[in-house]
Amino acid sequence: NQGESNEIDNVDDNVVFKETLDAFKLLDIKKEDQIVIFSLISAILHLGNVKIQNERTNESCSVAKDDKSIKTMCELLKIDENLMSTWLCHKRIKTVNEIVNTTLPLSQALFSRD
């Protein structure tokens, strides 16, 4: 995480989680749907932890090869890790006559990720 901390002062995660489960029960959200909700939240949190690094030219970037967060995120969302890694660092521009794929500088990739 970007805050470098896993804890918030005066917040008990167990209590907050139980309150969340109680709210789901009150709203009659089924267990299967709760699992989907938690998987999506987890995937989003993992996306924020994906390490994107500058390439030698400083005009492009890439996802770190050993990044565990992108692997976990893609498993949770059931999407292709290679495609996600590619499109976190590239963009596609459609013109009248063609489609052009270009690389993103690190700052744009980080902005898009966040």
N, C-alpha and C positions, 0 to 999 in steps of 0.2 A: 504494500500500500504506500501511497505517496507521503503519508504522515509519519511513516516509520514507527508507528505505535499500534499495538493490537488492543489497547485498552483505553477506555474513556473513564475519567474520574467520576466516581459516584454512580456508575451504571453497572448493574449486575446483569450480565448477559443471560443467565439462567432465568431470572425473573422476567426480563423483557421477552425472552423466547416463549415462556409459559403464557404471558399475556397475549402474545401473537397467536399462539395455538388456541387460546380461549376465544379470541376475536374470530378466528376462522370457524370455530365451532358455533359461535353465536350467529354467524352469517351463513351457516350450513354449507361451508365449503368442504367438499369431499376430500378424503385423504389423498387420493390420486391427484387431484387438482393442487393440493398443498405441495406435493412433491414437485410438480411442474413449476409452481411459483418459486419454491426454494432453489430449484435447479437454475431457473432464469436469473434470479438474484445472484447466485453463486457465480454463474458464467459472467455476468456484468462485472462483478468484483474482480474476477480473474483477469478480465480484459484490461482493467485499469492497472494491473501488475505486469502486463506483457512488456518485456524489455525490447525497446526499439533502439537500434544503434546507428550511428553515422557510418557511412561508407567512406572510402578513401577520398573521394572527390568532393565531399561535403554537399553534393547536389542530390544525393540519394541516400537511402537508409535501408535497413533490413531488420527483421526480427532476429534476435539472438538465437543461434542454432540450439543451444542447450536450455531454452526457455521452457519451464514447466507449466507456467500459467497459460500459455496459448494451447498447449496440449490438453490441459484439463478443461479449459473453456470449450474447445472444439468437441471434446468427448461429451460434455454436458449438453451441448447444442446439437450434437450429431451432424457436424459439418466438417468439411475437409480442411485439415490443418495447413496444408500447403497453399490452398487457395486463400485461406484467411491471412496467412503470412504475406502472401503476395499483395493482396488488396489493402492491407494496412499500410503498405508503403508505396502504393501506386494509385493513380486515378485514371479514369477513362473519360475522354472528351469526345462528344459526338458533334460532328459538323454536318453540313448539308451533304457532303460527298463521301465522308469517311469517318471512321472511328479511330481515335489515336489514344494509345496507352502511354502514360508518362510516369516517371518516378516522382516521388514526393521528397522534398528536403525533410530532414529530421523534425524541424519545428512544425511543419504542416502535418506530418504523420502523428506526432504527439498530440497536437490539437485535435485531430480527428478521432484519435483513440480515446481521449479524455472527454 
